[in-house]
């Protein structure tokens, strides 16, 4: 693992060559927006193509450089019209989308209907190998551009039609009443012609239509983003830019924050949670977020996919002392999970705490019995994989394993299995290279119960890294998506969630608050319901 201190000094050395950036507590030049702030970050797994980014670090940048048809309110997470002037439908299957006038990309090109249609066609096409292609599956023609088996027979989605520069239509393969609310997710962002005309150049320096533009990026060191002065949206940046500094250890980021070498971190490590309120005072952030931490399983491995292993998974879940771990390690920044969604959704939105029932209740005697009845741990031991560049993950994995080991009276029954960096870890999970359980926290893309279930557990879904598959679950999800009555749709999703529970497809651990801290020179700092800083609102100086 590369030392975090080395990465930090590299970032600052590069920053010296950039007139618009500030490394830590420098005052910048003031400017119309009020200087540049520095924030902690990790390298994204993939280049920043909207349909090829399904992890948090890349998502942060996409949210800064793109705006889509909808935007999720940074306080409530509700989907609000952004570039969409209207989204009309007579039947929840056929949609007419009209764009607001006056929007351009940062290179001056107009944002038109074609900007969306071309981007969605690119994202859906099998030949482009986009990780989030599955999000386009309900648009008519997806089976032709992204077949599960056999050759690709079309290059474009038959359900997309450009009417004029400001109007296009979408025909879905079935009714999907919540479709408009998904359109704030970055996968649905528009793309300029430069993306297609010189793809390599665009990947080197992405061009978007959001409040910031990318000035430079040095992998392993930093990304420099500057305020786009010509941004036409109402949510203009109130600072001159953001320098995202790569850290391989959140403890180092926290130390730099206290030393005045960093302005903002949105990942307070577990080891510092007891100190953060006193260290930072009113500059410590602890806000509810749409995040759940789980342990997933590699169902592509014959040991974990065999019949009867549901008892082992349930036994492992019951062997975890969630109350003890969240109280001791996380200092009220986590809440023991009792379902597979998030309290942020609210009851009307699908939150059903208690759904997990006895399987999420610490019961050492029952846990040990279930694991034995299920045939015991594969190979006599479980090793929980996690990315090693976050100290917080090591702490909770060790605590979970200690809890399981105590229940089984075996100090070797469970152990952590650290994997290099976040990017290394994601590559192993997405390529099915893990042989045991692995951390699988989920940060919502949009505030719908569907987003907590379908991407993670639907057969071959984009974030179903363990390849769990259940026909009953898939059918219920399809029925819920087709339901036009929101309350009935939620009820169907909750039935699907019960299928996840009954097979213990993944072990829910705890709901996670967003935590962070910031320097005295910053003001108006908060996290949105996705636990990401609202960078545009931050003032410097």
Steps between C-alpha positions, in 0.01 A plus 500: 500500500634844413555723799231764539760757598682447173180548302425815696835664430474409133161672487637818652800504270273479198275769644786747502491504122128580484420864550137437583548231765563511872659223704344512843459826685624746239276800439497486120428814305148566621333537161129529440429170673752529785812285443563129466448235765678168536316177581597138558428247226599163353572415138188369323500145370440594135524800266215744561253383237157548664380149414827340610509642852318311774706593806509796734828672417434523128142594576614804699674642195214421262267691729731801476547504122158383377136594535221278372128514443439483874707592804459364850433772753813531719283523811209263435631278216174554313530496120459853359497605134841626387544496122151355461234759438241222507474121501155392386347154480148371436571147619833474693649328196527770234670825601539834324795700634541870429825680586541849641664746259839660553705204623847436357804288574807677635654497148211710370309220326123509553339226707231351276278196489772330298742555790283274715398245236857445379627470858234245597558296184872495574444397860263218408707347219670173584805584291580798722519283815349758733458371857168677555341399168232313693336831594379527140343154496139626514537703182362317198769332294741434785501126428623575148782740599598306811399134462562259788610239248574507130612787277403864531244566225453878533711803586223723632202461729177482302319669788688829460393754239619858445205726414690830483788673678305532823269199487549124500283203583566186701305178460554241771454125462259504796338752729743660744325768701816615682706538183505885510640494854799292389610761247709700745750216521825572317463203265230703321719810451531659153826481304652747254612410148863518621436179695435314175725693259819464706423255777860468623535877537168521685603223741824687571306818581123448525267776381161534668224751564522535878615782728866388493748407229801271535826693472736207555527150644807313620406149604611419851545869581214741426226629276459875459152633421423864433178697505340529157420868470252440217295236681130572427348322801371658818732292720815689405818434700555744789875432491760509223563129492580177682830312513433134573806350669555124492543334838556131555427531873218713644698535824762697310230719349361567847845588632554738208163662569598572860842626390349747253625315194154390383170685492244221489465127553179302468639182654576528870677172584351287775808545717442877505125509562548526876724805451333676209224684692754662733770544235268668255213635709227632274707402197433128557232363266280205597192474279262217404572365153363244257777250572494144626798277575463131418702184460448336161588151381655357182218283370714421196713293740348151528554492877288809568243420233414149613170401662479550874747785521216739587521357853868581518436856379219547752718356773779741415253789509376397845862468620565873442452728800382807306408701809840447657694581182306814409514629857869432562654574162262742331387727782140549386590550134356158409168333586461118501321399180183296512418508129681549167403863422543825698296705748563799270226361274236539768212258553312622192813453290553138603702505821383203708726470798464166676445307176811289564353388832681227693768463234644841588474446876817405688445145629826306555336167581266499200774635273740217578227239455395637160857505369545140608166395345604667172813287478742743664720770350641417154853381557452557872557876474353818352722784385317830447654703218520879516706782351800570721528871419227577752593449864131500592436178308775311680355596836149383434608184316724408792215570743254289299750215485568522872127473563470195273813339649364543852172339403675203336770471769761507226747787460570393141140465378488851354766747388529806282642480149634846402526588131732787394316813393135571437555465124677165551217380719230603254682325218504176699133523595372593155708229332383233745849434636404456866457165669337613822269764650573864421391845611222638283386833632242680287457874459172577327502636146150638542254489794284204398469157664555362150855636506587311819377171358514469121862608430629268774284189483328479161649231277808641321430852627792746469597491869404140571866414548429173679271378218212403728196403292140426594210481253237591758693814594542600134129452431394710799738779398361498146146518637591783736661702222187460288263607779366853452374536858807603708370334818435170322841519334669542838306203640622281214858612552468410867383152400809473284707611799351213699643261241842656560444446872385141473815401312722749689636607161720751686542575870381850595730655760412864567358817353776754459491870569709729287789641703750770424693796623621829358744783560417829668538691173201317349134576563162377380626139501262206510459151362211404275284190570750301292773600754685706235602860576289762323814649346320777312363656819831518688649843558873552556647772720 
